[in-house]
Amino acid sequence: MAVVFTRIATPVPGRLAEAAEFMKKRAAALKKAYGIDVQINARFGGPVGQVALVSYHDNLGQIEDLRRKIMADVAAGKIPTPADGLFSHAEDAVWLRM
């Protein structure tokens, strides 16, 4: 079953531009390393300033495999990580496509 992965992050006040730039770099790195097309979205309404990375996958196994690779590459310094204190909150979610 097809799934959608989201990571929604709330930058600390005054750092939205820096957060958006980080998200663009992260999305580009994911595309280059794994061929993942990642959408970057900014929230309109609700908690203003939230940014979201969204990607679409064929199944849960694909996400599990990618997460293992990404975690290893983050630890190896191959994938960008946010500066300390850039985000006040981040949440990942996996959605089933209907």
Summary of the structure (lengths in Angstrom):
residues: 98
radius of gyration: 13.5
end to end distance: 8.8
largest distance: 39.7
contacts: 252
relative contact order: 0.33
helix: 36%
strand: 32%
